[in-house]
């Protein structure tokens, strides 16, 4: 009986959903960048810019995309987007240049989102706001995103990423 209860508890824990909240804000040198991960009543807030943040070389994401594209696409399909708010406020003294810049940004954002196949894409599209500010220089950006993913999928994705990393390191090792 005890073994059955332990197995049932393990299944419940593995099937629970992890809630990940990502926040980014930038305005004239004021930056906020953090991630909060919640599992049941436990949570961990990670300040990605704070004094304890690890300083690394700038990460472009191209290396990860090149080698892990299929794994990342699987993870994107597993994500359940609960909330998304993206705001970009651009300002310029020249109205024509501002209109062109906003057109380019909107085309790029919606063009990048078109091939992504995830649930609740309408939440993403409705949450994007790009606003112009005329007659003055201005740049403000913020992103707030809340997603959920099951613990099983998280563990499986970590396994796939580590497996590929191990295969690449063995493939490039000298004989």
C-alpha positions in Angstrom: 0.0 0.0 0.0 2.8 2.4 0.9 4.5 1.7 -2.5 1.3 2.5 -4.3 1.0 5.8 -2.4 4.6 6.7 -3.3 4.0 5.8 -6.9 0.8 7.9 -7.0 2.6 10.9 -5.4 5.4 10.6 -8.0 2.9 10.6 -10.9 1.1 13.6 -9.5 4.4 15.5 -9.1 5.6 14.6 -12.6 2.3 15.6 -14.2 2.1 19.0 -12.4 2.7 22.1 -14.3 5.6 24.5 -13.8 4.7 28.2 -14.1 7.4 30.4 -15.6 7.1 34.2 -15.5 9.5 36.3 -17.6 9.8 40.1 -17.1 12.0 42.5 -19.1 11.8 46.3 -18.9 14.1 49.0 -20.4 13.8 52.8 -20.4 16.8 55.1 -20.6 19.2 52.9 -18.8 16.8 51.6 -16.2 16.6 47.8 -16.7 14.7 45.0 -15.1 15.2 41.4 -16.2 14.0 38.5 -14.1 12.5 35.0 -14.3 10.2 33.5 -11.6 9.7 29.7 -11.6 6.8 28.3 -9.5 6.0 24.7 -8.7 3.1 24.2 -6.3 3.7 26.8 -3.5 7.4 26.9 -4.0 9.0 29.6 -6.2 12.4 31.0 -7.1 12.9 34.5 -8.5 16.1 34.9 -10.5 17.3 38.4 -11.2 19.2 38.1 -14.5 20.9 41.6 -14.1 21.5 41.7 -10.3 24.8 41.5 -8.4 24.6 37.7 -8.1 23.9 37.2 -11.8 26.6 35.3 -13.6 28.5 37.5 -16.1 29.0 35.6 -19.4 29.9 36.5 -22.9 26.9 37.9 -24.8 24.5 35.1 -25.8 23.0 35.4 -29.3 21.1 32.2 -29.3 22.4 31.3 -32.8 24.6 28.5 -31.5 21.6 27.0 -29.6 19.3 27.3 -32.6 21.8 25.8 -35.0 22.3 22.6 -33.0 19.0 22.3 -31.0 16.4 23.6 -33.4 14.2 20.5 -33.3 14.3 20.2 -29.5 13.4 23.9 -29.1 10.5 23.5 -31.5 9.2 20.6 -29.4 9.5 22.7 -26.2 7.6 25.6 -27.9 4.8 23.2 -28.8 4.6 22.0 -25.2 4.3 25.5 -23.7 0.9 26.8 -22.7 1.0 30.6 -23.0 -1.1 31.9 -20.2 -0.3 35.6 -20.7 1.8 37.7 -23.0 2.3 41.5 -23.0 5.0 43.0 -25.2 5.2 46.8 -25.5 7.6 48.9 -27.6 7.4 52.6 -27.6 9.5 54.4 -30.3 9.9 58.1 -30.7 11.6 60.2 -33.3 11.5 63.9 -34.3 10.9 63.0 -38.0 7.4 61.6 -38.4 8.2 59.8 -41.7 11.2 58.1 -40.3 9.2 57.0 -37.3 6.4 55.6 -39.5 9.0 53.6 -41.5 10.7 52.3 -38.3 7.4 51.2 -36.8 6.4 49.5 -40.1 9.7 47.6 -40.2 9.4 46.5 -36.5 5.8 45.3 -37.0 6.7 43.4 -40.1 9.6 41.7 -38.4 7.7 40.8 -35.2 4.7 39.3 -37.1 6.9 37.7 -39.7 8.9 35.9 -37.0 5.8 34.7 -35.2 4.2 33.3 -38.3 6.1 29.9 -38.5 5.8 29.3 -34.7 3.2 26.5 -34.1 2.2 26.9 -30.4 -1.1 26.9 -28.7 -2.8 30.2 -28.0 -1.0 32.1 -30.7 -3.8 34.6 -30.5 -2.7 35.5 -26.9 0.7 36.4 -28.3 -0.6 38.4 -31.2 -3.1 40.4 -29.1 -0.4 41.1 -26.5 1.9 43.0 -28.8 1.7 46.8 -28.8 3.9 49.1 -30.8 3.3 52.8 -30.1 4.7 55.9 -31.8 5.9 59.0 -29.9 6.1 62.0 -32.2 8.4 65.1 -32.0 11.0 63.6 -29.5 13.5 60.8 -29.2 12.1 57.9 -27.1 12.8 54.2 -26.6 10.9 52.0 -24.1 10.5 48.2 -24.3 8.9 45.8 -21.9 7.9 42.1 -22.1 5.9 40.1 -19.6 5.2 36.5 -20.4 3.7 33.7 -18.3 3.9 30.1 -19.6 3.2 26.7 -18.2 4.9 23.4 -19.0 4.7 20.0 -17.3 7.5 18.8 -15.2 7.8 15.6 -17.4 8.3 17.7 -20.5 10.9 19.8 -18.8 12.9 16.8 -17.7 12.6 15.3 -21.2 13.8 18.5 -22.9 16.7 18.7 -20.5 17.6 15.1 -21.3 17.4 15.8 -25.1 19.6 18.9 -24.7 22.2 17.1 -22.7 22.2 14.1 -25.0 22.9 16.4 -28.0 25.6 18.3 -26.2 27.3 15.0 -25.2 27.0 13.7 -28.8 28.5 16.9 -30.2 31.4 16.8 -27.7 32.2 13.2 -28.5 31.9 13.8 -32.2 34.5 16.7 -32.1 36.8 14.9 -29.7 40.3 14.0 -31.1 41.0 10.3 -31.5 
